[in-house]
Amino acid sequence: MGRLENKVAIISGAAKGQGAFEAALFAKEGAKVVLADIDIESCESNARNIVESGGEAVGIYLDVTSPTSWKDCIKTTIEKYQGLTALVNNAGIYSRVPIEDA
């Protein structure tokens, strides 16, 4: 039994890099993982890899700049897994505008 057995985690920015790694690690420890990102194709691919390795995961769309997108993500998670116990807010927001001009 892993340290995260029976936990449900949303991981934002899970399409690539650190977020994808965190999702795989959480799943390895027994968590049900929701991989969330604007790059839904990569999230779904990463989720399939987790499932093929014996974990439980789903990839969904999440735009972290949108309150509505967050509400939809949380609603989908709770409907699928009957709860939510962890959030890894890994996604970043990038702007090409210098901070002085923002």
C-alpha positions as a Markdown table, in Angstrom:
| # | Residue | x | y | z |
|---|---|---|---|---|
| 1 | Met | 0.0 | 0.0 | 0.0 |
| 2 | Gly | 1.4 | 3.4 | -1.0 |
| 3 | Arg | 1.5 | 6.5 | 1.0 |
| 4 | Leu | -1.3 | 8.1 | -1.1 |
| 5 | Glu | -3.6 | 5.1 | -1.2 |
| 6 | Asn | -7.3 | 6.2 | -1.6 |
| 7 | Lys | -6.3 | 9.9 | -2.1 |
| 8 | Val | -7.5 | 11.9 | -5.0 |
| 9 | Ala | -5.2 | 14.6 | -6.5 |
| 10 | Ile | -5.6 | 17.2 | -9.2 |
| 11 | Ile | -2.2 | 18.1 | -10.6 |
| 12 | Ser | -2.2 | 21.3 | -12.8 |
| 13 | Gly | 0.4 | 21.7 | -15.5 |
| 14 | Ala | 0.5 | 17.9 | -15.8 |
| 15 | Ala | 1.0 | 17.8 | -19.6 |
| 16 | Lys | 4.8 | 17.8 | -19.4 |
| 17 | Gly | 7.8 | 18.1 | -17.2 |
| 18 | Gln | 7.5 | 18.4 | -13.4 |
| 19 | Gly | 3.7 | 18.1 | -13.5 |
| 20 | Ala | 3.7 | 14.9 | -15.5 |
| 21 | Phe | 6.4 | 13.5 | -13.2 |
| 22 | Glu | 4.4 | 14.4 | -10.1 |
| 23 | Ala | 1.3 | 12.7 | -11.5 |
| 24 | Ala | 3.2 | 9.5 | -12.2 |
| 25 | Leu | 4.7 | 9.6 | -8.7 |
| 26 | Phe | 1.4 | 10.2 | -7.0 |
| 27 | Ala | -0.1 | 7.3 | -9.0 |
| 28 | Lys | 2.8 | 5.1 | -8.0 |
| 29 | Glu | 2.0 | 5.9 | -4.4 |
| 30 | Gly | -1.6 | 4.9 | -4.9 |
| 31 | Ala | -3.4 | 8.2 | -5.6 |
| 32 | Lys | -6.2 | 8.6 | -8.1 |
| 33 | Val | -4.7 | 11.3 | -10.3 |
| 34 | Val | -6.4 | 14.0 | -12.4 |
| 35 | Leu | -3.9 | 15.4 | -14.9 |
| 36 | Ala | -5.0 | 18.9 | -15.8 |
| 37 | Asp | -3.6 | 21.3 | -18.3 |
| 38 | Ile | -4.6 | 23.3 | -21.4 |
| 39 | Asp | -2.7 | 20.6 | -23.4 |
| 40 | Ile | -5.4 | 18.0 | -23.1 |
| 41 | Glu | -3.8 | 15.6 | -25.6 |
| 42 | Ser | -0.6 | 15.3 | -23.5 |
| 43 | Cys | -2.6 | 14.9 | -20.3 |
| 44 | Glu | -4.7 | 12.1 | -21.8 |
| 45 | Ser | -1.5 | 10.4 | -23.1 |
| 46 | Asn | 0.2 | 10.7 | -19.7 |
| 47 | Ala | -3.0 | 9.4 | -18.0 |
| 48 | Arg | -3.1 | 6.4 | -20.3 |
| 49 | Asn | 0.6 | 5.6 | -19.4 |
| 50 | Ile | -0.3 | 5.7 | -15.7 |
| 51 | Val | -3.3 | 3.4 | -16.3 |
| 52 | Glu | -1.2 | 1.0 | -18.3 |
| 53 | Ser | 1.2 | 0.9 | -15.4 |
| 54 | Gly | -1.5 | -0.1 | -13.0 |
| 55 | Gly | -2.5 | 3.3 | -11.7 |
| 56 | Glu | -5.8 | 5.2 | -11.9 |
| 57 | Ala | -5.7 | 8.5 | -13.8 |
| 58 | Val | -7.6 | 10.8 | -16.1 |
| 59 | Gly | -6.6 | 13.7 | -18.2 |
| 60 | Ile | -8.8 | 16.8 | -18.4 |
| 61 | Tyr | -8.7 | 20.3 | -19.7 |
| 62 | Leu | -7.8 | 23.1 | -17.3 |
| 63 | Asp | -7.1 | 26.8 | -17.9 |
| 64 | Val | -5.7 | 28.0 | -14.6 |
| 65 | Thr | -6.5 | 31.6 | -15.5 |
| 66 | Ser | -10.2 | 30.8 | -15.6 |
| 67 | Pro | -12.4 | 30.4 | -12.5 |
| 68 | Thr | -15.0 | 28.6 | -14.6 |
| 69 | Ser | -12.4 | 26.1 | -15.8 |
| 70 | Trp | -11.3 | 25.4 | -12.2 |
| 71 | Lys | -14.9 | 24.8 | -11.1 |
| 72 | Asp | -15.4 | 22.4 | -14.0 |
| 73 | Cys | -12.2 | 20.6 | -13.1 |
| 74 | Ile | -13.1 | 20.2 | -9.5 |
| 75 | Lys | -16.7 | 19.1 | -10.4 |
| 76 | Thr | -15.4 | 16.5 | -12.8 |
| 77 | Thr | -12.9 | 15.2 | -10.3 |
| 78 | Ile | -15.5 | 14.8 | -7.5 |
| 79 | Glu | -18.0 | 13.2 | -9.9 |
| 80 | Lys | -15.4 | 10.7 | -11.1 |
| 81 | Tyr | -13.7 | 9.9 | -7.8 |
| 82 | Gln | -16.3 | 11.0 | -5.2 |
| 83 | Gly | -13.9 | 13.4 | -3.5 |
| 84 | Leu | -10.7 | 15.5 | -3.7 |
| 85 | Thr | -7.9 | 15.4 | -1.1 |
| 86 | Ala | -5.0 | 17.1 | -2.8 |
| 87 | Leu | -4.0 | 19.8 | -5.2 |
| 88 | Val | -0.6 | 20.3 | -6.8 |
| 89 | Asn | -0.8 | 23.8 | -8.4 |
| 90 | Asn | 2.1 | 23.3 | -10.7 |
| 91 | Ala | 0.9 | 25.2 | -13.8 |
| 92 | Gly | 2.5 | 28.5 | -14.5 |
| 93 | Ile | 1.1 | 31.6 | -16.3 |
| 94 | Tyr | 3.4 | 33.1 | -18.8 |
| 95 | Ser | 3.1 | 36.7 | -20.2 |
| 96 | Arg | 5.3 | 38.3 | -22.8 |
| 97 | Val | 4.6 | 41.7 | -21.4 |
| 98 | Pro | 7.3 | 43.1 | -19.1 |
| 99 | Ile | 6.1 | 43.3 | -15.5 |
| 100 | Glu | 6.6 | 47.1 | -15.6 |
| 101 | Asp | 4.0 | 47.3 | -18.4 |
| 102 | Ala | 1.5 | 44.9 | -16.8 |
